[in-house]
């Protein structure tokens, strides 16, 4: 099964929250692997932590992910 990146979360905890929300809506996101180095806030680069779903779910999941990230950013301030 091929996966596609649908969003870039700014940190691992936001990516996990997004994955849980996507799962709750019936999508099948690729689970992030634990093991991030302590004290290193973002091992993935300036783009953020990638959130991936199967290619056939990507179009619908992207719409939801964008809206969820907007809400997360609004409550983060």
Secondary structure, DSSP 4 states (H G I P E B T S, - for coil): --EEEEEEESSHHHHHHHHHHHHHTT--PPPPPS-PPTT-S-TT-TT-EEEEEEGGGHHHHHHHHHHHHHHHHHHH-
